[in-house]
Amino acid sequence: GIFEKRGDMILLMNKYPVFHKTCPTVLIETSQHNGDLSEYAPQKLHEVISFGLEKWRQTEKDKRFRSVLFFRNYGSRAGGSLRHPHSQIIGLYDTDYRDGIRTENFWGPVIHEDDGCIVTISNFPICGMAEFNVTLKDTGSSDLFADAVQQVVRYVLAEFPIPCDSYNLFFYHMKHTYVKIFPRYI
């Protein structure tokens, strides 16, 4: 069930599918079992995000799928069943995850902007009390995008006003590539 290995990253079929009528894959991000995106060195972070975006976009081109999910759960409150650092890329045969999602869900006060991305706090959250959005600019690099994602995740885990030890990342491909970062609580 292994589709590709790149360094210590592995893309493989998910042994424990999350949804029915899907093609579920898991991206094992590192051989460091207790690692986390918040702790990756810049080179490792860039490799993981770049590989994930590449495989997600590649899967989106497969005509069998109506849409393709790309997400990451971290911590006991985020729905992750296993501790090892991983993301999931899931091809959906019959469902478009973008139904009901609007570009307004990614609007809000800008808290950071650089040549690669824009970071906002959502005025129109999809779920949860706080949602941070990182938008990859059309001419932006995935490295700057990854750096911004990591900074927001670090903030959520270490500095968020309400202590938090779990988060979700959900990637959206609409007019732009977005990622929503959700602090998770019980």
C-alpha positions as CSV (number, residue, x, y, z in Angstrom):
1,G,0.0,0.0,0.0
2,I,3.0,2.4,-0.3
3,F,2.6,4.9,-3.1
4,E,5.8,6.9,-2.7
5,K,8.7,7.5,-0.3
6,R,10.7,10.7,-0.2
7,G,13.3,10.8,2.4
8,D,11.6,9.7,5.6
9,M,8.2,10.7,4.3
10,I,5.8,8.0,3.1
11,L,2.5,8.3,1.2
12,L,0.5,5.1,1.7
13,M,-3.1,3.7,1.6
14,N,-4.8,4.4,4.9
15,K,-5.4,1.1,6.7
16,Y,-8.2,2.6,8.7
17,P,-10.5,4.7,6.4
18,V,-12.2,7.7,7.9
19,F,-15.1,8.0,5.4
20,H,-17.0,5.6,3.1
21,K,-16.8,5.9,-0.8
22,T,-13.3,7.4,-0.7
23,C,-9.7,6.7,-1.6
24,P,-7.9,7.4,1.8
25,T,-4.2,7.9,1.9
26,V,-1.9,8.9,4.8
27,L,1.2,11.0,4.6
28,I,3.7,9.9,7.2
29,E,5.6,13.1,7.7
30,T,8.7,11.9,9.5
31,S,10.3,8.8,11.1
32,Q,10.5,10.8,14.4
33,H,7.5,9.3,16.1
34,N,6.9,12.1,18.6
35,G,7.5,14.9,16.1
36,D,5.1,17.7,15.3
37,L,4.8,20.3,12.6
38,S,5.3,23.0,15.3
39,E,8.7,21.6,16.0
40,Y,10.1,20.8,12.5
41,A,13.3,22.5,11.4
42,P,12.7,24.9,8.4
43,Q,14.0,22.4,5.8
44,K,11.8,19.5,7.2
45,L,8.8,21.8,7.4
46,H,9.2,22.9,3.8
47,E,9.7,19.3,2.6
48,V,6.5,18.2,4.4
49,I,4.3,21.0,3.3
50,S,5.6,20.9,-0.3
51,F,5.2,17.1,-0.6
52,G,1.7,17.3,0.9
53,L,0.6,20.1,-1.5
54,E,2.1,18.3,-4.4
55,K,0.3,15.0,-3.7
56,W,-3.0,16.8,-2.9
57,R,-2.9,18.6,-6.2
58,Q,-1.9,15.4,-8.0
59,T,-4.8,13.6,-6.5
60,E,-7.2,16.5,-7.4
61,K,-6.3,15.9,-11.1
62,D,-7.7,12.3,-10.9
63,K,-11.1,12.4,-12.6
64,R,-12.5,9.7,-10.4
65,F,-12.8,12.2,-7.5
66,R,-15.3,15.0,-7.1
67,S,-13.0,16.6,-4.6
68,V,-10.0,15.8,-2.4
69,L,-9.5,16.5,1.3
70,F,-6.1,17.4,2.8
71,F,-6.0,17.7,6.5
72,R,-4.0,17.1,9.7
73,N,-5.1,16.4,13.2
74,Y,-2.8,16.9,16.2
75,G,-3.6,16.1,19.8
76,S,-6.2,14.1,21.7
77,R,-8.9,16.7,21.2
78,A,-8.4,17.0,17.5
79,G,-9.7,13.6,16.4
80,G,-6.3,12.0,15.8
81,S,-6.3,8.4,16.6
82,L,-2.5,7.8,16.4
83,R,0.3,9.9,17.8
84,H,2.8,9.7,14.9
85,P,3.0,12.9,12.8
86,H,0.8,12.5,9.8
87,S,-1.6,14.1,7.4
88,Q,-4.4,12.6,5.3
89,I,-5.2,13.1,1.6
90,I,-8.6,11.6,0.8
91,G,-10.2,11.4,-2.6
92,L,-14.0,11.8,-2.4
93,Y,-15.9,10.0,-5.2
94,D,-19.3,11.5,-4.6
95,T,-18.9,14.6,-2.4
96,D,-17.4,18.1,-2.9
97,Y,-16.1,19.4,0.4
98,R,-16.4,22.9,-0.9
99,D,-20.2,22.8,-0.9
100,G,-21.3,25.4,1.6
101,I,-17.8,27.0,1.9
102,R,-17.5,30.6,0.7
103,T,-14.5,32.8,0.2
104,E,-15.9,34.9,3.0
105,N,-15.0,32.1,5.4
106,F,-11.3,33.1,4.8
107,W,-11.8,36.8,5.3
108,G,-10.9,38.7,8.4
109,P,-8.3,41.1,10.0
110,V,-4.9,40.6,8.5
111,I,-2.4,39.7,11.2
112,H,0.6,38.9,8.8
113,E,1.4,39.4,5.1
114,D,4.5,38.7,3.2
115,D,5.5,37.8,-0.4
116,G,4.1,34.3,0.0
117,C,0.9,34.5,2.0
118,I,-1.6,36.3,4.0
119,V,-2.7,35.3,7.5
120,T,-6.1,36.3,8.9
121,I,-8.4,35.6,11.7
122,S,-11.8,34.5,10.3
123,N,-14.7,36.9,10.6
124,F,-16.9,34.0,9.3
125,P,-15.7,30.8,10.9
126,I,-16.8,27.4,9.6
127,C,-16.7,25.8,13.0
128,G,-15.0,26.7,16.2
129,M,-14.6,29.8,18.2
130,A,-11.3,30.9,16.5
131,E,-10.1,30.1,13.1
132,F,-6.8,31.3,11.6
133,N,-6.5,31.3,7.8
134,V,-3.3,31.2,5.8
135,T,-3.8,32.1,2.1
136,L,-1.1,31.1,-0.4
137,K,-0.6,34.0,-2.8
138,D,-0.7,33.1,-6.5
139,T,3.0,34.0,-6.8
140,G,3.9,32.9,-3.3
141,S,6.2,30.1,-2.4
142,S,5.1,27.1,-0.5
143,D,8.1,27.7,1.9
144,L,6.7,31.0,3.1
145,F,3.3,29.5,3.3
146,A,4.7,26.6,5.5
147,D,6.5,29.1,7.7
148,A,3.3,31.0,8.3
149,V,1.4,27.9,9.1
150,Q,4.0,26.8,11.6
151,Q,4.0,30.2,13.3
152,V,0.2,30.1,13.7
153,V,0.4,26.5,15.1
154,R,3.1,27.5,17.5
155,Y,0.9,30.4,18.7
156,V,-2.1,28.2,19.1
157,L,-0.1,25.6,21.2
158,A,1.9,28.1,23.3
159,E,0.4,31.5,23.4
160,F,-3.3,31.3,22.6
161,P,-5.3,33.0,25.4
162,I,-7.1,29.8,26.3
163,P,-4.6,27.0,26.8
164,C,-4.6,24.5,23.9
165,D,-2.8,21.3,23.2
166,S,-4.7,20.2,20.0
167,Y,-5.4,21.6,16.6
168,N,-6.7,20.8,13.1
169,L,-5.4,21.9,9.8
170,F,-7.8,21.8,6.8
171,F,-6.6,22.7,3.4
172,Y,-9.0,24.2,0.8
173,H,-8.4,24.6,-2.9
174,M,-10.8,27.2,-4.3
175,K,-9.8,30.4,-6.0
176,H,-6.6,30.2,-3.9
177,T,-5.0,27.6,-1.7
178,Y,-6.0,28.1,1.9
179,V,-5.4,26.4,5.2
180,K,-7.6,26.9,8.2
181,I,-6.0,26.3,11.6
182,F,-8.5,25.4,14.3
183,P,-7.5,25.3,18.0
184,R,-9.4,22.3,19.4
185,Y,-11.1,21.9,22.8
186,I,-13.5,19.4,24.4
